[in-house]
C-alpha cells in the first residue's frame, strides 16, 4: 500500500470522525458532510490509480517476458488467468490450440459501442431507440422506495378510521418504537419536508392530491440534491445543471426516433459531454506501439 493511499485513508477517517461527532448531519451543504464525501472520492480515485498502475506494470512485464523469457511469460499468463477466469480466450481440443475467439471479438461491442467503456453507454446503445427509455434508465437513481412507503401510508390514511390499519397507524405513530415501520415513515417525511405522518393521518386527502403532494416533494428533493452535488463529479461539469429535471428527457439525449443516424449520435454526444470520449491522444498514451497522437482530422 502506497504512502498516498495511507494519507488518503487518514484523511477519510478524520473527516468521518468529525462528521460522526457532529451527529451525522444529512444536509447537502453541511461542511462536515461535504468533507466526508470529498475525502471518500479522493481515496477511491487514488485506489483506482494504484490498481491501474499495477495493471500496466503487469502488462509491461508480460510484454518484456514474451521476447526474453518464455518460461516467465507463460507463468505470468497463467497467474493472470487463474482458474475459471473470464479472460480465457483460447480452446484446447485434442492437443489442438484454437485461438479464433480472440480474433472474432465476440461480445466486445454492442452496436458501435465498446463494452469496456467506463460509462453506461452500453445501456444507452440498447435503449437509444426511444428517449423515454433512456430517461427511465436515469430515473432509477430516484428514491422510489420512499415513494412506495408514502403510497402505503396514503392508503392507510384514506382508510376508514374504524379499520384495523388506521387504528394501528394512530397507535404506532404515538408510541416511540424504533422497530416500527411507522417510525421510518417519520424519517422519510422529515427528509422530504412533508408534514408529520400523524397530521397526514388525521387530514383527509384525496388520492390524486396525496399523489401530487408526495411525488412533487420527492422529485424536488432529488432535483435539488443532484444539482448541488454535480460540482463534485468531474464528468458532469460540462452538463448544464438547470437542464436536469426528474421525469424529463435531458436535451443531450433528444433525438428524432425516425432517424437511425441521429439515434447513433446519442452515445457519442454523451461521451464528449462527460469527457469519456477516447481521443487520439488517449490512444497514443495507452498504446505500446508507435501511435501518432495527432488528430486524424488535423493531418
C-alpha positions as CSV (number, residue, x, y, z in Angstrom):
1,X,0.0,0.0,0.0
2,X,1.5,3.3,-1.1
3,X,2.0,6.4,1.1
4,X,-0.6,8.3,-0.9
5,X,-3.3,5.7,0.0
6,X,-2.3,5.7,3.6
7,X,-2.6,9.5,3.7
8,X,-6.0,9.4,2.0
9,X,-7.2,6.8,4.5
10,X,-6.1,9.0,7.4
11,X,-7.9,12.0,5.9
12,X,-11.0,9.9,5.3
13,X,-11.0,8.6,8.9
14,X,-10.5,12.1,10.3
15,X,-13.4,13.5,8.1
16,X,-15.7,10.6,9.1
17,X,-14.8,11.1,12.8
18,X,-15.8,14.8,12.8
19,X,-18.9,14.1,10.7
20,X,-20.0,11.4,13.2
21,X,-19.2,13.7,16.2
22,X,-21.5,16.4,14.8
23,X,-24.4,13.9,14.8
24,X,-24.1,12.6,11.2
25,X,-25.7,15.6,9.5
26,X,-27.5,14.9,6.2
27,X,-27.8,18.4,4.9
28,X,-26.2,18.6,1.5
29,X,-24.5,21.9,2.3
30,X,-23.1,20.8,5.7
31,X,-19.3,21.3,5.6
32,X,-18.6,18.1,7.5
33,X,-20.7,16.0,5.2
34,X,-19.1,17.6,2.1
35,X,-15.6,17.0,3.6
36,X,-16.5,13.4,4.2
37,X,-17.7,12.9,0.6
38,X,-14.6,14.7,-0.9
39,X,-12.2,12.5,1.1
40,X,-14.1,9.4,0.1
41,X,-13.9,10.4,-3.6
42,X,-10.2,11.2,-3.2
43,X,-9.5,7.8,-1.6
44,X,-11.3,5.9,-4.3
45,X,-9.5,7.9,-7.0
46,X,-6.1,7.1,-5.6
47,X,-7.0,3.4,-5.2
48,X,-8.2,3.2,-8.8
49,X,-4.9,4.9,-10.0
50,X,-2.9,2.4,-7.9
51,X,-4.8,-0.5,-9.5
52,X,-4.3,0.9,-13.0
53,X,-0.6,1.4,-12.4
54,X,-0.2,-2.2,-11.2
55,X,-2.1,-3.5,-14.2
56,X,0.1,-1.5,-16.6
57,X,3.2,-2.8,-14.8
58,X,2.0,-6.4,-15.1
59,X,1.2,-5.9,-18.8
60,X,4.7,-4.5,-19.4
61,X,6.2,-7.5,-17.6
62,X,4.3,-9.9,-19.8
63,X,5.4,-7.9,-23.0
64,X,9.0,-8.0,-22.0
65,X,9.0,-11.6,-20.9
66,X,7.4,-12.7,-24.2
67,X,10.6,-12.0,-26.1
68,X,13.2,-12.6,-23.4
69,X,11.9,-15.4,-21.1
70,X,9.2,-17.8,-22.4
71,X,9.0,-19.6,-19.0
72,X,8.3,-16.4,-17.1
73,X,5.9,-15.3,-19.9
74,X,3.7,-18.4,-19.5
75,X,3.9,-18.2,-15.7
76,X,2.6,-14.6,-15.8
77,X,-0.1,-15.5,-18.2
78,X,-1.3,-18.4,-16.0
79,X,-1.1,-16.2,-12.9
80,X,-3.2,-13.6,-14.6
81,X,-5.9,-16.0,-15.8
82,X,-6.2,-18.2,-12.7
83,X,-8.9,-20.8,-12.6
84,X,-12.2,-20.2,-14.5
85,X,-11.0,-16.7,-15.5
86,X,-13.2,-14.6,-17.7
87,X,-10.1,-13.6,-19.7
88,X,-9.5,-17.0,-21.2
89,X,-9.9,-16.6,-25.0
90,X,-8.5,-19.9,-26.2
91,X,-9.5,-23.6,-26.6
92,X,-7.5,-26.8,-26.5
93,X,-9.2,-29.7,-28.3
94,X,-7.2,-32.9,-28.7
95,X,-3.9,-31.0,-28.1
96,X,-5.0,-28.6,-30.9
97,X,-4.7,-25.0,-29.9
98,X,-7.6,-22.8,-31.1
99,X,-7.5,-19.0,-30.6
100,X,-10.1,-18.0,-33.1
101,X,-12.2,-16.5,-30.3
102,X,-9.6,-13.8,-29.7
103,X,-9.8,-12.6,-33.3
104,X,-13.6,-12.7,-33.6
105,X,-14.1,-10.1,-30.8
106,X,-17.5,-11.6,-29.8
107,X,-19.1,-9.6,-27.1
108,X,-16.7,-6.8,-27.4
109,X,-19.2,-4.4,-28.7
110,X,-22.9,-3.6,-28.6
111,X,-23.6,-2.0,-31.9
112,X,-20.8,0.5,-32.3
113,X,-20.2,0.9,-28.5
114,X,-17.3,-0.8,-26.8
115,X,-18.4,-2.9,-23.8
116,X,-15.3,-1.7,-21.9
117,X,-16.5,1.9,-22.0
118,X,-16.2,3.5,-18.5
119,X,-19.8,4.8,-18.6
120,X,-23.2,3.4,-19.1
121,X,-23.1,3.9,-22.9
122,X,-23.9,0.2,-23.4
123,X,-27.3,0.8,-21.7
124,X,-27.8,3.9,-23.9
125,X,-26.9,1.9,-27.0
126,X,-29.6,-0.7,-26.2
127,X,-32.3,1.8,-25.2
128,X,-31.5,4.6,-27.7
129,X,-34.5,3.8,-29.9
130,X,-36.7,5.8,-27.6
131,X,-35.7,8.9,-25.5
132,X,-38.2,7.9,-22.8
133,X,-36.4,4.6,-22.3
134,X,-33.1,6.4,-21.8
135,X,-34.7,8.7,-19.2
136,X,-36.1,5.6,-17.5
137,X,-32.6,4.4,-17.0
138,X,-31.5,7.7,-15.5
139,X,-34.6,7.9,-13.2
140,X,-33.5,4.7,-11.4
141,X,-31.4,6.9,-9.2
142,X,-34.6,8.5,-7.8
143,X,-35.6,7.1,-4.4
144,X,-38.6,5.1,-5.5
145,X,-38.5,3.2,-2.2
146,X,-39.6,6.4,-0.4
147,X,-42.5,6.8,-2.9
148,X,-43.7,3.3,-2.2
149,X,-43.6,3.9,1.5
150,X,-45.6,7.2,1.1
151,X,-48.1,5.4,-1.1
152,X,-48.7,2.8,1.5
153,X,-49.2,5.5,4.2
154,X,-51.6,7.3,1.9
155,X,-53.7,4.1,1.5
156,X,-53.8,3.8,5.3
157,X,-54.7,7.5,5.8
158,X,-57.6,7.2,3.4
159,X,-58.9,4.0,5.0
160,X,-61.9,4.0,7.4
161,X,-61.0,5.3,10.8
162,X,-62.5,2.2,12.4
163,X,-60.3,-0.1,10.3
164,X,-57.5,-2.1,12.0
165,X,-54.8,-0.5,9.8
166,X,-55.9,3.1,10.6
167,X,-56.0,2.4,14.4
168,X,-52.7,0.6,14.3
169,X,-51.1,3.5,12.5
170,X,-52.5,6.0,15.0
171,X,-51.2,4.0,17.9
172,X,-47.7,3.3,16.4
173,X,-47.2,7.0,15.4
174,X,-47.8,8.0,19.1
175,X,-45.5,5.3,20.5
176,X,-41.7,5.6,20.2
177,X,-40.8,2.2,18.9
178,X,-37.5,2.0,16.9
179,X,-38.5,-1.2,15.3
180,X,-41.8,0.2,13.9
181,X,-42.3,0.8,10.2
182,X,-44.2,4.0,11.1
183,X,-41.1,5.5,12.7
184,X,-39.3,5.1,9.4
185,X,-42.2,7.0,7.8
186,X,-41.4,9.9,10.2
187,X,-37.8,9.9,9.0
188,X,-39.0,9.9,5.3
189,X,-41.4,12.8,5.9
190,X,-38.6,14.8,7.6
191,X,-36.3,14.0,4.8
192,X,-38.7,15.2,2.1
193,X,-40.0,18.2,4.1
194,X,-43.5,16.8,4.5
195,X,-45.9,17.1,7.4
196,X,-45.8,14.8,10.4
197,X,-47.3,11.4,9.5
198,X,-49.8,11.8,12.4
199,X,-51.1,15.1,10.9
200,X,-51.4,13.4,7.5
201,X,-53.3,10.6,9.1
202,X,-55.9,13.0,10.5
203,X,-56.2,15.2,7.5
204,X,-58.5,13.6,4.9
205,X,-57.0,13.9,1.4
206,X,-58.0,12.6,-2.0
207,X,-55.8,10.0,-3.8
208,X,-54.9,12.5,-6.5
209,X,-53.9,15.3,-4.1
210,X,-51.9,12.8,-2.0
211,X,-50.0,11.5,-5.0
212,X,-49.3,15.0,-6.3
213,X,-48.0,16.2,-2.9
214,X,-45.7,13.2,-2.3
215,X,-44.4,13.0,-5.9
216,X,-43.6,16.7,-6.0
217,X,-41.8,16.5,-2.7
218,X,-39.6,13.6,-3.7
219,X,-38.8,15.0,-7.1
220,X,-38.0,18.4,-5.7
221,X,-35.6,16.9,-3.1
222,X,-33.7,14.8,-5.6
223,X,-33.6,17.5,-8.2
224,X,-32.1,20.0,-5.6
225,X,-29.7,17.4,-4.2
226,X,-28.4,16.2,-7.6
227,X,-27.9,19.8,-8.9
228,X,-25.9,20.6,-5.7
229,X,-23.7,17.5,-6.0
230,X,-23.0,17.8,-9.7
231,X,-20.0,20.1,-8.9
232,X,-18.2,17.1,-7.2
233,X,-18.3,14.9,-10.4
234,X,-15.7,15.9,-13.0
235,X,-17.6,14.1,-15.8
236,X,-20.7,16.3,-15.3
237,X,-19.0,19.7,-15.2
238,X,-19.9,20.5,-18.8
239,X,-23.5,19.4,-18.5
240,X,-25.9,22.2,-17.5
241,X,-27.5,21.6,-14.1
242,X,-30.5,23.7,-15.0
243,X,-31.5,21.2,-17.7
244,X,-31.9,18.4,-15.3
245,X,-35.5,17.7,-14.2
246,X,-36.8,14.3,-12.8
247,X,-39.1,12.7,-15.4
248,X,-38.0,15.0,-18.3
249,X,-35.7,13.9,-21.1
250,X,-32.3,15.7,-21.0
251,X,-31.8,17.9,-24.1
252,X,-28.5,16.0,-24.7
253,X,-30.4,12.8,-25.4
254,X,-33.1,14.2,-27.5
255,X,-33.2,12.7,-31.0
256,X,-35.5,12.1,-33.9
257,X,-36.6,8.5,-33.3
258,X,-37.3,8.1,-37.0
259,X,-33.7,8.8,-37.9
260,X,-31.3,6.0,-37.0
261,X,-28.3,8.2,-37.7
262,X,-29.5,10.7,-35.2
263,X,-30.0,7.9,-32.6
264,X,-26.5,6.6,-33.2
265,X,-25.1,10.1,-32.3
266,X,-26.5,10.0,-28.7
267,X,-23.8,7.8,-27.2
268,X,-21.1,10.0,-28.9
269,X,-22.7,13.2,-27.6
270,X,-22.8,11.7,-24.1
271,X,-19.2,10.6,-24.2
272,X,-18.0,14.0,-25.4
273,X,-20.0,15.9,-22.8
274,X,-18.8,13.7,-20.0
275,X,-15.2,13.7,-21.1
276,X,-15.0,9.9,-21.6
277,X,-14.6,10.0,-25.4
278,X,-11.4,8.3,-26.4
279,X,-9.3,10.8,-28.3
280,X,-6.3,10.2,-30.5
281,X,-4.0,11.4,-27.7
282,X,-5.5,8.9,-25.3
283,X,-4.8,6.0,-27.8
284,X,-1.2,7.2,-28.1
285,X,-0.7,7.4,-24.3
286,X,-2.0,3.9,-23.6
287,X,-0.6,2.1,-26.6
288,X,2.8,0.5,-26.5
289,X,3.2,0.6,-30.3
290,X,4.1,3.6,-32.3
291,X,0.9,5.6,-32.4
292,X,0.6,9.2,-33.8
293,X,-1.1,11.4,-31.2
294,X,-2.2,13.9,-33.9
295,X,-5.9,14.1,-34.6
296,X,-6.7,12.4,-37.9
297,X,-8.8,15.5,-39.0
298,X,-5.7,17.7,-38.5
299,X,-3.4,15.6,-40.8
